[in-house]
């Protein structure tokens, strides 16, 4: 399972780009923006980033153009690139869209679930409960990533998987904050298990309802933390 968690960490955020050099640079810069390493309005210097990543300025420039298309970076003529990042309005919009897409995802997952994926989901849930009891929340966060990506895989839809994976990644900083509360993590674990049990029972409607409730409870927890 450790290997599975590491695989999620290594591939996180790689869905929007190919394995090209510019894709490698793109994923690294995007990760740094979403993790908070670069702050809003901070200048992104091509030469400094290229030196840090061991590449020339050309793939950095290409990556910044792609990040501008994603709305994470602004490029101003004669001034260069600066960080826009994810605003609280963006976060709210993402959760609204996730609420709809997660329901569709679990519906398709119910229809396409395999024994292997179901076993993997149950193993992830067991490990998450284990690490929650030990209050090892960094491990819980990694397992949360793996749970969602496994569920997206189970839907057997490339477009759902890519879209929800990107949404999930955009919310990384927010999730790191909210998944530091043992009370919330315990509730989240139970919500995840209830969704899997509904899928296992073949009850797509219940799984969809539970997925929607899970997103709503996540938003309530964010509001509780005063994050918006």
C-alpha positions as CSV (number, residue, x, y, z in Angstrom):
1,X,0.0,0.0,0.0
2,X,2.9,2.3,0.6
3,X,3.9,1.9,-3.0
4,X,0.3,2.8,-4.0
5,X,0.4,6.0,-1.9
6,X,3.7,7.0,-3.5
7,X,2.4,6.4,-6.9
8,X,-0.5,8.8,-6.2
9,X,2.0,11.4,-5.0
10,X,4.3,11.0,-8.0
11,X,1.5,11.2,-10.6
12,X,-0.6,13.9,-8.9
13,X,-1.2,16.8,-11.2
14,X,0.2,15.1,-14.2
15,X,-3.1,14.6,-16.0
16,X,-3.1,17.9,-17.8
17,X,0.2,17.5,-19.5
18,X,2.2,14.8,-21.3
19,X,5.5,13.4,-20.1
20,X,7.4,16.0,-22.1
21,X,10.0,18.3,-20.6
22,X,7.6,21.3,-20.6
23,X,5.0,18.9,-19.0
24,X,7.5,18.1,-16.2
25,X,8.1,21.8,-15.7
26,X,4.4,22.6,-15.8
27,X,3.6,20.0,-13.1
28,X,6.4,21.3,-10.8
29,X,5.4,25.0,-11.1
30,X,1.7,24.2,-10.7
31,X,2.4,22.1,-7.7
32,X,4.4,24.9,-6.2
33,X,1.6,27.4,-6.8
34,X,-1.1,25.1,-5.4
35,X,1.0,24.2,-2.4
36,X,1.5,27.8,-1.5
37,X,5.3,28.0,-2.2
38,X,4.5,30.8,-4.6
39,X,2.2,33.5,-3.4
40,X,-0.4,35.6,-5.2
41,X,1.1,38.3,-7.4
42,X,4.6,36.8,-6.9
43,X,6.8,37.1,-10.0
44,X,7.8,33.8,-11.6
45,X,11.4,34.3,-13.0
46,X,12.1,32.0,-15.9
47,X,15.9,31.8,-15.3
48,X,15.5,31.0,-11.5
49,X,12.9,28.3,-12.2
50,X,15.0,26.8,-15.0
51,X,18.0,26.7,-12.7
52,X,16.0,25.1,-9.9
53,X,14.6,22.4,-12.2
54,X,17.7,21.9,-14.2
55,X,16.2,23.0,-17.6
56,X,16.6,25.8,-20.0
57,X,14.2,28.8,-20.2
58,X,12.3,27.5,-23.2
59,X,10.3,24.7,-21.4
60,X,9.7,27.1,-18.5
61,X,8.3,29.7,-20.9
62,X,6.1,27.0,-22.5
63,X,4.9,25.8,-19.1
64,X,4.0,29.3,-18.0
65,X,1.9,29.8,-21.1
66,X,0.0,26.6,-20.2
67,X,-0.5,27.8,-16.7
68,X,-1.9,31.0,-18.0
69,X,-4.5,29.1,-19.9
70,X,-5.4,27.3,-16.6
71,X,-5.8,30.7,-15.0
72,X,-3.1,30.1,-12.4
73,X,-0.6,32.6,-14.0
74,X,-0.8,36.0,-15.6
75,X,1.7,37.0,-18.3
76,X,2.1,40.7,-18.8
77,X,4.1,42.0,-21.9
78,X,7.5,43.4,-21.0
79,X,7.0,42.4,-17.3
80,X,6.8,38.6,-17.3
81,X,4.7,36.1,-15.4
82,X,3.1,36.4,-12.0
83,X,1.0,34.1,-9.8
84,X,-2.8,34.4,-9.8
85,X,-3.5,31.1,-7.9
86,X,-6.8,29.8,-6.7
87,X,-9.2,32.3,-5.1
88,X,-11.8,31.4,-2.5
89,X,-14.5,32.0,-5.2
90,X,-12.6,29.4,-7.3
91,X,-12.7,27.0,-4.4
92,X,-16.4,27.5,-4.0
93,X,-17.0,27.0,-7.7
94,X,-14.9,23.8,-7.7
95,X,-16.8,22.3,-4.8
96,X,-20.1,23.1,-6.5
97,X,-18.9,21.4,-9.7
98,X,-17.4,18.5,-7.7
99,X,-20.8,17.9,-6.0
100,X,-22.3,17.2,-9.4
101,X,-19.5,15.3,-10.9
102,X,-18.8,13.1,-7.8
103,X,-22.4,12.0,-7.9
104,X,-22.0,10.9,-11.6
105,X,-18.7,9.3,-10.7
106,X,-20.1,7.1,-8.0
107,X,-23.0,6.2,-10.2
108,X,-20.7,5.0,-12.9
109,X,-18.4,3.4,-10.3
110,X,-21.4,1.3,-9.0
111,X,-22.1,0.2,-12.6
112,X,-18.5,-0.7,-13.4
113,X,-17.1,-1.8,-10.0
114,X,-14.7,-4.7,-10.1
115,X,-13.6,-7.0,-7.2
116,X,-10.0,-5.8,-7.5
117,X,-10.9,-2.1,-7.2
118,X,-13.5,-2.7,-4.4
119,X,-10.8,-4.6,-2.4
120,X,-8.4,-1.8,-3.0
121,X,-10.9,0.8,-1.7
122,X,-11.6,-1.3,1.4
123,X,-7.9,-1.6,2.1
124,X,-7.5,2.2,1.8
125,X,-10.3,2.7,4.2
126,X,-8.8,0.3,6.7
127,X,-5.5,2.0,6.5
128,X,-7.0,5.5,6.8
129,X,-8.8,4.5,10.0
130,X,-5.6,3.0,11.4
131,X,-3.6,6.2,10.7
132,X,-6.4,8.4,12.0
133,X,-6.3,6.6,15.3
134,X,-2.6,7.3,15.5
135,X,-3.2,10.9,14.4
136,X,-0.8,10.6,11.5
137,X,-2.7,13.0,9.3
138,X,-0.1,13.3,6.5
139,X,-0.6,9.6,5.8
140,X,-4.4,10.1,6.0
141,X,-4.1,12.9,3.4
142,X,-2.2,10.6,1.1
143,X,-4.8,7.8,1.6
144,X,-7.6,10.3,0.9
145,X,-5.9,11.1,-2.4
146,X,-5.7,7.4,-3.2
147,X,-9.3,6.8,-2.2
148,X,-10.6,9.5,-4.6
149,X,-8.3,8.6,-7.5
150,X,-9.3,4.9,-7.1
151,X,-13.0,5.9,-7.1
152,X,-12.4,8.0,-10.2
153,X,-10.7,5.0,-11.9
154,X,-13.7,2.8,-11.0
155,X,-16.0,5.1,-12.9
156,X,-14.3,4.0,-16.1
157,X,-14.5,7.4,-17.7
158,X,-11.4,9.2,-18.8
159,X,-13.1,12.6,-18.8
160,X,-14.5,12.2,-15.3
161,X,-11.2,10.9,-14.0
162,X,-9.2,13.8,-15.5
163,X,-11.6,16.5,-14.4
164,X,-12.1,15.3,-10.9
165,X,-8.4,14.6,-10.4
166,X,-7.5,18.2,-11.4
167,X,-10.3,19.6,-9.1
168,X,-9.0,17.4,-6.3
169,X,-5.5,18.6,-6.8
170,X,-6.5,22.3,-7.0
171,X,-7.9,21.9,-3.4
172,X,-4.7,20.4,-2.0
173,X,-3.9,23.3,0.4
174,X,-7.5,23.5,1.7
175,X,-7.6,19.8,2.3
176,X,-4.3,19.8,4.1
177,X,-5.9,22.3,6.6
178,X,-9.2,20.5,7.0
179,X,-7.7,17.0,7.3
180,X,-5.7,18.0,10.4
181,X,-8.8,17.8,12.6
182,X,-9.3,14.3,14.0
183,X,-13.0,14.8,14.4
184,X,-13.4,15.8,10.8
185,X,-11.1,13.0,9.6
186,X,-13.2,10.4,11.5
187,X,-16.4,11.7,10.0
188,X,-14.8,11.8,6.5
189,X,-13.6,8.1,6.9
190,X,-17.1,7.1,7.8
191,X,-18.6,9.0,4.9
192,X,-16.1,7.3,2.5
193,X,-16.9,3.9,3.9
194,X,-20.7,4.5,3.6
195,X,-20.2,5.4,-0.1
196,X,-18.2,2.2,-0.7
197,X,-20.8,0.1,1.1
198,X,-23.6,1.6,-1.1
199,X,-21.5,0.9,-4.2
200,X,-20.9,-2.6,-3.0
201,X,-24.6,-3.1,-2.5
202,X,-25.2,-1.9,-6.0
203,X,-27.3,1.1,-4.8
204,X,-26.2,3.9,-7.1
205,X,-28.8,6.3,-5.9
206,X,-27.7,6.0,-2.3
207,X,-24.1,6.3,-3.3
208,X,-24.9,9.5,-5.2
209,X,-26.7,10.9,-2.2
210,X,-23.9,10.1,0.1
211,X,-21.3,11.6,-2.2
212,X,-23.3,14.8,-2.3
213,X,-23.5,14.8,1.5
214,X,-19.8,14.2,1.8
215,X,-19.0,17.3,-0.3
216,X,-21.6,19.4,1.6
217,X,-20.0,18.3,4.9
218,X,-16.6,19.2,3.6
219,X,-17.8,22.7,2.8
220,X,-19.3,23.1,6.2
221,X,-16.0,22.1,7.7
222,X,-14.2,24.7,5.6
223,X,-16.6,27.3,6.9
224,X,-16.1,26.1,10.4
225,X,-12.3,26.7,10.0
226,X,-13.0,30.2,8.8
227,X,-11.3,29.6,5.5
228,X,-13.9,31.7,3.6
